[in-house]
Amino acid sequence: MKAIGIGSIELCSPGYAEFTGLADGKATRKIIEDNGLTCPSAHVTLGELRNGQQQVLAWAHDIGMTQIGTATLNGKTENGVATMDVVKQLADEYNRISDVTAKAGMQQFLHDEIFEMAKVDGRLVYQVLLELLDPKLVKMQFQMSAMRAVGDPVMYFTKYPGRFISMHLQGVDLNAPMPTPGGPRPPQVAVGHDSLDWAKIFAAAKTGGVKNYFLEQNWDLTVQGAAFLKTLTV
């Protein structure tokens, strides 16, 4: 990763089965730093935050992180629709969780997955959460591959200045058929080999508050994406 120009990485916590080998935070940090990288951020499971947040914070501190987040609030939906009671309850809970993280000197963030793409009272859950989550306690991590469901990142970064802290980068072909729930995903394309105006996105990301971004694709596409990002001047 260092050889292709990557400077920082984002981990998943040992709460994910594939990452149990990272449970020793200090040893993990040594491996990362010995290879010339930093790790400011990680995804942790919502269960860890609910039932073992202090252990999560200690692990993140050992690695030197400043940001931790979860992929989704994972609320109940029916046919792609959530109730406002569920959305409010989860937002209140996540604000409380994020307050604990803030007192530990770190920033909590929220990614977006199926629950955030659902509808509530005719609106996207994602947009309602931006109103319900405390802007100081919870920042957002924009998932580029979800933009066809949640909307244009430039719009979000402009409309909600300072609310975002990071991006997950994937190439997006806006001309590909929309995937159906549970159906096959369209073939992935590398960042810069797609139909997005990345210079415009990165310029808007400054207004959005984005501090770091992570390529989230397979290795071959990551190599291509990293090469493209080196050519951007924003």
C-alpha distance (Angstrom), angle and dihedral (degrees) to the residues before:
residue distance angle dihedral
M1 . . .
K2 3.78 . .
A3 3.80 89.9 .
I4 3.81 93.5 59.1
G5 3.80 93.3 49.0
I6 3.80 103.7 -92.2
G7 3.80 111.9 145.1
S8 3.80 104.6 175.3
I9 3.77 136.3 26.5
E10 3.78 138.2 -161.3
L11 3.79 120.0 -136.4
C12 3.76 136.0 -158.7
S13 3.79 115.1 -127.2
P14 3.82 125.8 -111.1
G15 3.80 85.7 -100.8
Y16 3.80 85.9 83.1
A17 3.80 110.7 78.7
E18 3.83 93.2 -131.2
F19 3.81 91.5 55.7
T20 3.81 103.9 47.6
G21 3.81 88.6 113.9
L22 3.82 89.1 70.3
A23 3.81 94.4 64.5
D24 3.82 92.5 111.4
G25 3.80 99.4 74.3
K26 3.79 96.4 -172.0
A27 3.81 93.0 51.1
T28 3.80 90.3 46.4
R29 3.80 90.8 51.2
K30 3.80 91.3 51.8
I31 3.82 91.8 53.9
I32 3.80 91.3 48.8
E33 3.78 95.5 46.9
D34 3.82 94.3 41.5
N35 3.81 85.9 62.0
G36 3.79 93.9 50.2
L37 3.80 97.5 -104.9
T38 3.79 136.4 118.5
C39 3.80 129.9 -146.3
P40 3.80 113.0 -150.9
S41 3.79 97.5 161.4
A42 3.80 147.4 36.8
H43 3.77 142.4 179.7
V44 3.80 114.7 -125.8
T45 3.78 128.7 -175.5
L46 3.78 120.7 -100.2
G47 3.80 87.8 -125.0
E48 3.81 90.7 59.3
L49 3.79 90.8 51.0
R50 3.79 91.6 49.4
N51 3.78 98.3 43.8
G52 3.79 108.1 22.0
Q53 3.78 110.3 18.6
Q54 3.79 95.7 143.1
Q55 3.82 90.8 55.8
V56 3.82 89.4 49.4
L57 3.79 91.3 50.8
A58 3.80 92.3 48.2
W59 3.82 90.8 50.6
A60 3.81 92.1 48.3
H61 3.81 90.9 47.6
D62 3.81 91.3 52.1
I63 3.81 90.1 55.0
G64 3.81 92.5 46.2
M65 3.79 98.3 -113.3
T66 3.77 125.1 163.6
Q67 3.83 97.6 -174.3
I68 3.79 134.8 47.2
G69 3.76 129.1 174.0
T70 3.75 146.6 158.0
A71 3.79 131.0 -119.1
T72 3.80 97.4 -124.5
L73 3.78 143.3 -12.8
N74 3.81 83.9 -124.2
G75 3.78 97.2 -148.0
K76 3.77 124.8 176.7
T77 3.79 116.5 -88.8
E78 3.78 134.1 176.2
N79 3.78 118.3 -149.8
G80 3.80 89.5 -17.9
V81 3.82 94.7 -50.4
A82 3.81 128.2 113.1
T83 3.79 130.0 -168.7
M84 3.79 120.8 -116.1
D85 3.81 90.0 -125.1
V86 3.81 90.1 60.5
V87 3.80 93.1 46.0
K88 3.82 92.8 49.1
Q89 3.80 93.1 46.0
L90 3.80 92.3 52.0
A91 3.79 93.0 44.3
D92 3.82 91.0 52.1
E93 3.80 90.8 48.8
Y94 3.79 92.8 48.8
N95 3.80 91.5 49.1
R96 3.81 88.7 55.0
I97 3.81 91.6 47.8
S98 3.80 90.5 48.0
D99 3.79 92.2 50.8
V100 3.80 89.2 59.5
T101 3.80 90.1 49.3
A102 3.81 91.1 50.0
K103 3.80 91.3 52.3
A104 3.82 87.3 54.0
G105 3.83 89.3 56.6
M106 3.80 98.5 -104.9
Q107 3.78 136.5 109.7
Q108 3.79 120.3 -119.1
F109 3.81 118.1 -146.7
L110 3.79 138.4 -176.9
H111 3.79 126.6 -137.6
D112 3.81 121.2 -163.3
E113 3.78 131.6 -115.8
I114 3.82 137.1 148.0
F115 3.81 97.1 -43.5
E116 3.79 92.9 51.3
M117 3.81 89.6 50.2
A118 3.80 92.5 54.3
K119 3.80 124.0 99.8
V120 3.79 128.3 -110.2
D121 3.80 121.5 -176.4
G122 3.79 88.3 -14.1
R123 3.81 95.0 -53.3
L124 3.78 134.5 96.1
V125 3.80 113.5 -90.4
Y126 3.82 86.2 -136.1
Q127 3.79 92.1 61.5
V128 3.80 93.1 45.5
L129 3.82 90.5 50.5
L130 3.80 89.7 54.5
E131 3.80 86.5 61.3
L132 3.82 97.2 42.3
L133 3.80 100.7 42.8
D134 3.80 116.4 83.3
P135 3.84 106.0 -107.0
K136 3.80 91.9 -143.6
L137 3.79 96.6 46.8
V138 3.82 100.1 38.9
K139 3.78 126.7 42.6
M140 3.79 123.1 -178.2
Q141 3.79 131.4 -119.9
F142 3.80 110.0 -149.4
Q143 3.80 115.8 -138.7
M144 3.80 106.5 -150.7
S145 3.80 94.4 -160.4
A146 3.82 88.6 59.6
M147 3.79 95.0 55.5
R148 3.80 93.8 100.1
A149 3.80 87.8 61.4
V150 3.81 103.2 34.0
G151 3.80 99.2 31.5
D152 3.79 144.5 -110.2
P153 3.83 114.0 -24.7
V154 3.81 91.3 -146.9
M155 3.80 89.1 59.0
Y156 3.81 92.0 49.5
F157 3.80 94.8 46.1
T158 3.81 90.5 49.2
K159 3.80 97.4 42.2
Y160 3.81 95.1 44.3
P161 3.82 106.3 37.2
G162 3.77 114.3 -167.5
R163 3.80 94.5 8.6
F164 3.81 96.7 106.8
I165 3.78 128.2 69.8
S166 3.80 105.4 175.3
M167 3.79 147.0 3.6
H168 3.78 135.2 -137.8
L169 3.78 105.7 -142.3
Q170 3.78 124.0 -144.5
G171 3.78 129.8 153.1
V172 3.80 111.3 -105.1
D173 3.80 125.2 -157.7
L174 3.79 104.0 -157.0
N175 3.80 89.9 -168.6
A176 3.81 95.5 57.8
P177 3.82 117.7 102.7
M178 3.79 113.9 -91.3
P179 3.83 110.1 -102.8
T180 3.77 116.5 -117.4
P181 3.83 120.6 -127.9
G182 3.78 107.7 -85.6
G183 3.79 91.6 5.2
P184 3.80 129.2 113.6
R185 3.78 117.8 -68.7
P186 3.81 118.4 -123.0
P187 3.82 115.9 -102.5
Q188 3.79 112.1 -79.9
V189 3.77 121.1 -114.2
A190 3.79 128.3 -161.0
V191 3.78 123.2 -101.9
G192 3.80 106.2 -93.0
H193 3.80 92.5 23.4
D194 3.79 92.4 78.3
S195 3.80 138.1 72.1
L196 3.82 99.8 -88.3
D197 3.80 127.9 112.3
W198 3.79 96.4 -128.7
A199 3.80 95.2 178.2
K200 3.80 89.2 57.8
I201 3.81 91.6 46.0
F202 3.81 93.8 50.8
A203 3.80 91.9 46.0
A204 3.82 90.2 53.4
A205 3.81 90.6 44.2
K206 3.81 88.7 67.9
T207 3.80 88.9 61.2
G208 3.80 89.9 44.7
G209 3.79 90.2 57.2
V210 3.81 97.7 -114.9
K211 3.80 110.5 170.8
N212 3.80 100.8 175.9
Y213 3.77 141.6 7.3
F214 3.77 133.8 -155.2
L215 3.78 130.4 -154.7
E216 3.79 106.3 -130.4
Q217 3.79 106.6 -171.4
N218 3.78 138.6 96.2
W219 3.80 117.5 -67.7
D220 3.81 98.3 -97.0
L221 3.80 91.8 50.8
T222 3.81 90.7 43.7
V223 3.81 90.5 55.8
Q224 3.81 90.4 50.8
G225 3.79 92.5 45.3
A226 3.79 93.8 49.0
A227 3.80 90.4 51.3
F228 3.79 90.5 51.6
L229 3.81 94.3 47.6
K230 3.79 89.9 55.7
T231 3.80 88.4 63.1
L232 3.83 94.7 54.5
T233 3.79 118.3 102.3
V234 3.79 109.1 -170.6
